[in-house]
Amino acid sequence: MLAGKVVLVVGASRGIGEAVARALTWRGAQVGLFSRSAETLRELERELRYPETGGRALALPGDVTKLADLRRAAKLLEEAFGPTEALVYSAGANHAAPIWEIGEESWAQVRAANLDGAFYATRAVLPAMLSRNQGTIVYIGSLAGRRGYAGGGAYAASKRGLLGLADSARQDLRPRGVRVSVILPGEVGSAGDEEDVWKIQPNDVAETVLYVLDSDTGVIPATIELQPRRSRPDE
């Protein structure tokens, strides 16, 4: 059941993370909104209140590259709604460039947002999950983590690393009652952009996250690939 579930959504200010936060609160979840965009999060907190379902949100501004920020967010979320029951990690960054043009700073920024932050967020929520022997962690990866592309060296490498983190964390945590899933979308478009209609939409990914969080059965939806139903216009 999603109603009443306490979920920390990292990267909640836009794109997939925002879509996940909206979908969860509409279904009655208690959602922590984490990203660096403090004002955007406050606006979302005010907007995402659904008395009919009990869904609520809490703005938790912070930096995914700082473990202390994520630990603080988990603490504030627990004080407001209760122990964190699920983590959805949707933060990310990209710097598209040929491998010979990617600078050290760009490489580090992409890795920090896509991989390091996922590790830090996991460490931040695990105490509450392990103390109760239950929980769900969902990482938003990318098909680029399996198949690199021209100009995507930093992004593909970080998403491949996220797959490795998810696979290892799943084996570590399965005996402790914590499920780990990773969702791998193909190209994701912007909601409302007519040129992106052929792409996967943020709401499509959000619905998959809801499926994982609401399917607490004897199995783990370990790795889920999402591909667009339509072809590229030029194919």
N, C-alpha and C positions, 0 to 999 in steps of 0.2 A: 504494500500500500504506500502510495506517495503522500497522502494526506498526513501532515504532522511530521514527516521525515525532515531531519535537519541536514542540510546540504551546503557545503562550501563550494561556490562556483568561482574559479580563478580565471580571470580574463572576461569578466562579466559586463564590461562597459560597451561592447559592440560585437557584431558578427555572431558566431556560433555561441559564444558564452552568454551574450544577451538573450538570444533565442532560448537557450536552455533555462536561464533564470526566469524568463516570462512563462515558459511552459510549466515549470515546476511550481511557481507560486499560484498560477491559475488552478493547479490541481491540489492545492492545499499544503504544499511544502513550506518549510521555514528556511529561507535561503540567505546565506551570507554572500554578499557581492564584493569581490576582491578585484581591484585593478589600481593603476596609478591615477586614473581619471576621477579624482575625488568629487568634483561637482556633478559629473555625469552619474556617478553612483548615487549621490544624494537625490538627484531627480528621479532615478529609478526606484529608490527606496520609497519615495513619496507616491510614486505611480503604482507600484506593485503591492497593493493591498486589496485583498479579496475577502470581505467579511462572509460571503456566502460559502466559501470553501475553507476559510481560515488561513489562507496563504499570506505570508508576510515576507518582507525582505529587510536586510540590514546592510547599510553601506560600510564597507571595511577597506578604506584606501590603503594601499601599500605597494611595495616593489617586490616582484616575484624573485628577484635576484638576492633578496635579503631574507634569510631564514627567520630572523627576529621579527620581521614584519608579518610573516605568515603565522608564526607562533602566537603573536599578539592577536591576529585576526581569529584564530581558532579559539583562543581564550575568551575573546569578546563574544563570539558566536555562542559558545557554551553558556556564558553568563546570561545571554539574552533568550536563547531558545532551548538549550540543553546540549548534551554531547554530540559532536559531529558524527553523523551516521554514514555520510557519503561525501566524496570529493569528486568534482568534475574539473579536470585541468584543461582549460581551453586557451590559455595564454600562448602567444606565439609572435614570432617576428621573421622577416625574410629580407634578404639583400641579394637581389638577382644580379649576377655578374659572372663572366667567365672566370675560371679558377685562377687565372693569372692576374686578375684585377681585384680579387677579394683581399681587402686589407685585414690586418690583425684585429683592428678594432671592430670591424663589421663581423668578422668571423666570431669573435668573442660575444658580441651582442646577440647574434642569432642563437648561438649555443646556449647562452645564459637564459634566454626567454623560453626556448623550446625544450631544453633538456635539464639544465641546472634547476630551473624553477619548479619543474615537475618533481624532482627529487626533494627539494626543500618543502614543497607543499605536502608531499607524502609524509615526510618526517614530522611536519606540524600536526597532522591529523591522527597519526598512528597511536599516540598514547591513549586517546579516547576510545579508539576502535579496539586496540589490544586489551584494554582493561575490561571490555565487555565481550570480547571474543566474537565480534561481528562488525561488518562494515563493507562498503563497496567503494572502489576507486576506479574512476573512468578517465583515461587519458584520451584526448583528441589528437590523434596522430595524422598521418597523411599517406596516401599511396606512394608519394615520393620517397617515403622511408623504405620502400621495397624496390622502386625503380627510379633511379636518378634521372635528371634531365639537364639539357644544356643550360648553363647559367644558374643551376640550382645546387651547386656544391655545398654551400654552407647549410642551406635548408634541408636538403636530402640527408646529409650526414647527421644533422641534429635529430631529424625524425627517425633515422635508422637507430640512433642511440636510444631514443624513446622506446622503440620496440624492444630493445634489449633490456632496458629498465623494467618495462612491463612484464616481460617474460620471466625475468629473475624474481621480481617482487611477487609475482603470482605464486611461484614455487615456495618462496619464503613464507608467504602469508596464508596460503590455503589451509595449512594445518591449524592456524590460529583463527579461522572463521572469517577472514577478510578476503573478499573476491576482488580480483584485478582484471579489468577489461580495457582494451584499446580499440578505438574506432578509427578506421582509416578511410577518410573521404577522398574522392578524386577532386577535381577542381570545384571550388565552392564560389558561387556568385554572390552578388549583393542583392538583398531583397528589394524588389521594385525596379531593378535595372533591366530594361527590355533586352539589352544586348547579352544579358547573362541568363536568359530564360532556359537555355539548354543545360546550364550547369546545375550541380547540386545546390540546393538552397539551405541557408542556416536552419530553417525550421525542419528540413529533412533530417539533418544531423541531430537536432534536438529531440525529435521523435524516437530516434534510435537510442539516445541517452535515456529517455524515459522507459523504453523497453528494458534496458539493462537494469535500471534501478528498481523497476517494478517486477522483475523476474527472479526474485530471490528464492530459487528452488535448489534442487540438488546438483545443478550444473552451473558452470561458469561460461558466459558468452565471452570467450577469451579474446578473440580477434575478429572484428567485423569489418569487411570491406564494403564501401559504398561507391557505386559507379552511377553516373548519370544515365537515365533511361534514354535520353535523346543523344544524337550524335552532334559533333561540332558542325556549325553551319558550312564549313569549307570541306567537310568530308563527304 
